[in-house]
Amino acid sequence: MLVDSHCHMEFSDFEGDVNGLRARAHSAGVGLMLTISTSLKTFPSIRAIAERHGDIYCSVGVHPHEAENEPDTSADQLIALSEHPDVVGIGETGLDYYYEHSPRDVQQRVFRAHIAAARITGLPLIVHTRDADADTVSILQEEMEEGVFPGLIHCFSAGRDLALRAVDMGFYISFSGILTFKKAQKIRDIAADLPHDRLLVETDAPYLAPTPHRGKRNEPAFVAHTAACLAEVCGLDTDELATRTTANFLKLFNKVDPKSMSVSPL
């Protein structure tokens, strides 16, 4: 059984189709989905999806693109919202210097607020990083010195140094459909060298559909293609890869009830 550890079910791309997404995911062997917060303003709709469906959990956080719109996000806010039973992670948060929709100093300040919330709650930090490897590593290392916290690098597309340093800090690495892209050999090479007990799979749906669906709307069922690619890269069979990544997910996101996982038809 697989887990889609990162998707965005509240996005308009999926309006009116959540039950269809769930049914197709179950048919593909995906038993649980984590829908990710990108803004506190939209968090209530994200939480509502998790409340309605037992096989969906959610996170709470502010994406770096949204940091300028919610610059005063505090650890206390995040901690309070994370008390809901369906909220199992903090984020996504981090640094994005590729688009820079928010000033770097604001991104960094909001990132540190999320880290403080993860440290206090013990919930995993869900990190987005793009073209910001050095600052991401620097902030994570600085904050680890103030007290450890769990986390993962989601939708990994960064460099080898960031991956190895993150693993050394106790983080997990999550791979999306990017892993299947023809020009992503460097990412596959990094994945092959990571410990199997730190691997996760995700879609980041509706974005980044894996081969053979590239260019189409992504959805949780398609995580099976990324998992198959990761299994090949790591020299595992698909069942073993599914078992390992699901066990890794449940260890990291330990607020999730394993009994909520299901691939029974809806």
N, C-alpha and C positions, 0 to 999 in steps of 0.2 A: 504494500500500500504506500502511495506517495503523498507528500504534502506540498502544496504550492505555498511557499513561505512568504510570498510577497506579491500581492495584486491590488488593484484599485477598483473595487466593485461599485463604488458610488459614482464613478465617472459616467458622464452622459452616454458614452459608447455602449454601456450595458443597461441603460434604462429599460425597465420592463422585462429584462431577460435574466434576472438572477437565478430563478428556478431552472431555466434552461441551461445556464452555465453550470449549475450544481449537478444537474442530471448528466450532462456530457462529461463533467469531471469524474463523476462516479463510474461512468462507463469506461473511462480511460484508466481507472485504478487510483484516482486521486481522492483520498478520503477526508481531507481537511484543507481549508484555505484560510490564509491570514490576509485580511484586507487592511491596507495601510493608510494612516492619516497623513495628510500633507498640510493641513491647516486647522487651527482650533475653531475657525468659523464654520468649517464643514464637518467637524468631528461629530456633532449630533447625528447627522445622516449616516455616517460610517458606523457609529455605535448601534444605530437602529437596525442596520443590516445584520450585525452580529447577534443582536437580541432576538431577531426573528428566525435565525437559522442555527441549529445546533452544531453544524459542521463548519461554521465560520466564526473566527475570532477577529479581533481588531487591535490596532495600536493607537497611541495618541501622540501627536507631534506636529512639528512645523518644518516642512521641506525648506532647504536653503533658498529656493526660488521665492518662497513666501516670507522669508525672514524680514524683509523690509516692510511688508504689510502688517506683520505682527512682531515688531522689534522688542516689545516689552514682555514677551513670553518668559515666564518665570518657572523655576523648578517647583515652586509651591503649586502653581496652576496645574502643571503636568502631574504632580503627585496626587492631587485631589481627584483629577479625572481618571487616573489609573486605578483608583480603588474599585471601579466597576468590575464585576467578575469576568466580563468578556474582554477586558483590556489586558493584553498579555505582553506588550512591548512598548518601548519609548522611542518614538520617531515616526517617519523617517526624518533624520536630521543630518547635518554635516556641512560640507563645503562644495560648492560648484563654481569653479573659476573658468569654466568653458563659456557658459552663457552670462554669468554675472548679473542675473536679474536683481540681485540684492548686493549692496556694498559688502566688501570682504569683512570689514570690522563688525558689521551687524551679523553676518553669517556666523562669525566666530563666537560672538557673544551669545547668540541663541543656541549654538552648538553646545557651549559649555553649560548652559542652563539645562539642556537635555541630559548631559552627562551627570550633572548633580542629581537629577531626578532618578536616573538609572542606578546611581550609587546608593541612594537612600532607599529606593523601593526594591532593589535587587532584580528588577525587570530588565531584560536585555535591551541594549541600545542598538537601534537599526540605523546604520551609517551609510549615507550617500556621499560618494566622493568622486569628483571628476576634475581632472587637470589640477588637482590640489594635493598630490601625494605627500609632499614634504610637510605642509601645514597640518594635514590630517594626522600624520604620524606624530608630529611634534605636540599637538594638542592632546592626543590620546595618551602619550607618554607622560606629559606634565600632569594630566588629571589622574592617571594611575598612581602617581606618587602621593596624591591626596587621599587615596583610598580606591581599592579595586572595584570594578563593575563589569558585568558580562556584556557581550555584544557580538555583532557581526558586521562585516562589510557586505552590503547587498549589491546585487547586479554587478559582480566584479568585472572591471575592465581596466584596472590600474596596473601598476608595475609590480615586478617580482619582489622588490624590497618592501613595499607596503604590505603585500600578502604575508611575507615571512615575519615581518615585525608584528603584524596584527595577530598572527597565530602565536607568536611568542608571548603576547599579552593575554592570551587565553581566548581570543576572538575566533569566530567561525567565519567561513568564506562561502557566500552564496552565489551560484552561477545561474544566469538567465539564458535566454535564447541566443545571446551573443556568442556563447560557446560553440554553437553550431554553424556560425557564419564562416564562409570560405576563407576570409582574410583574418580569422581570429586564431591563427596557429599559436601565436605567442601566449594567448590566454589558455589554450589547451595545454601548452607546455608547462605553464605554471600550475594548472590544475593537477597535472600528472604527478607533480612533486609535493603536493600537500598531503598531510596525514588524513586518512580516510575518516577519522573521527571528528573532523572539523568541517566537513562538506555539507552544504545544503543546496537545494534546487528551488527555483522560483520562475515565475513568468514575467513579473512587472507589468502584467496585463493592464490595459489594452495595448501596451507598447511591446516592441522587440519580439515579435512572433518568431519562433525558431524555424529553421528549415525542417520540413518542406512547406511551411505556411508563411514564410517571410513575405512581408508586404501586406499581409492581411491583418485584421483585428486579432490580437492575441487574446487567449482566454485560458483559465486554469487547466483544462484538459490537455493543453499543449505542453505542459511541463513534462509529460511523459517523453517527448522528443529530446528535451534537454537532458533528462535523466539517462536516456539511452546513450546519448553522446558522451556524457560524463562517465558512464559505466565503461564504455570502450576506451576512453582516455586513461582510466584508472586500472584497466585490466580486470574488471569485475563483471559478473553477469548481471543482467538487469534486475533480477530479484534481489540479489545481494546489495546492489546499489540502493534499491528502494528501502530495504531493511535498514541499511546504515544511515541513510539521510533522514529517514523518519525517526530513528532512534536519536540522532543528533538534534533534530528539531525539538523533540520532546524533552531532551535533557536541557537544552538552552531555554526554551519557552516552557518552563516547568509549571507555569500556572495553568496550562492547557490540560484538560481532562482527557486522557487517552481514550476513554470510552466514547467520546464524542466523535471519533473517527468512524466513517462508514462509507462503503461503496455500494450499499444496497440501492436498488432502483427507487426513485422518488415516486 
